[in-house]
Amino acid sequence: TSFGYARVDEGRKQALVDEVFHKVAERYDLMNDLMSGGLHRVWKDAMVSYLAPPRAMGSGWRLLDVAGGTGDIATRVVRRSNEMARAVVCDINESMLNVGRDRAEKAGLGDVITFTQGNAEDLPFPDRSFDAYTIAFGIRNVPDIPKALREARRVLKRGGRFLCLEFSEVDVPVLDKLYDTFSFQAIPVVGKWVTGDGDPYQYLVESIRRFPNQERFADMIREAGFERVTYRNYSGGIAALHSGWKL
Ligand code: SAM
């Protein structure tokens, strides 16, 4: 691609990703806490504050959370809106969706959050059907990212908001070295310890390394037709939140 992001072996990549999340689904939430030291919660909360879903009654505001897995973002958004917003979680992986569906039921959010299986590259929704599109720690796993970005724009209404939270490039000296050591050495070890298999985590660490940095990813979002594209770093760039609008 024009961004030099490898798109070879797309079929194989998706199969590998699917296997990873089938294996970890049951322990996914625990792993997130262990591997990010709980930071993923802070980043997700910040993302939802930035999105600021309306709390007004009868707004009919609808979120699509793609690669939504166990429903972390959708749950936060719905709660933040005083349960006025509706959310659809779309994920390619049935195991992740099952864990999310159970969790939403238990939280009493079973009728405001729905779970749909689907591919980010080919979303099973009509044009202009959502007010916001979120994707957290998901786009990195999608083989054809430009295609997923075009799909995001297609399903958004005019004036709709795109938000993407993803691991990014650390821009703080010393922290970058520490982070490198931690992620390359510790993450696969902790992953093996908790789930019995380190390979999925080796893959995840490598996919972070290959993902375009903040500026390059912002360009990809613009290229998909989004406007007013900006980003903010979290924790020195360990994660970044990209924002764009369909105008
Ligand atoms: N958004 C959740 C969170 O932040 O906790 C889950 C993130 S998890 C790291 C990545 C998710 O992306 C997995 O649930 C995986 O099944 C999903 N995924 C991978 N490839 C996908 C694709 N092509 N389309 C939709 N979802 C995909």
Residues whose N, C-alpha, C, O or C-beta is under 5 A from the ligand:
A	BS01	SAM	V17 F21 V66 A67 G68 G69 T70 D72 C90 D91 I92 N93 M96 G118 N119 A120 A136 F137 G138 N141 V142
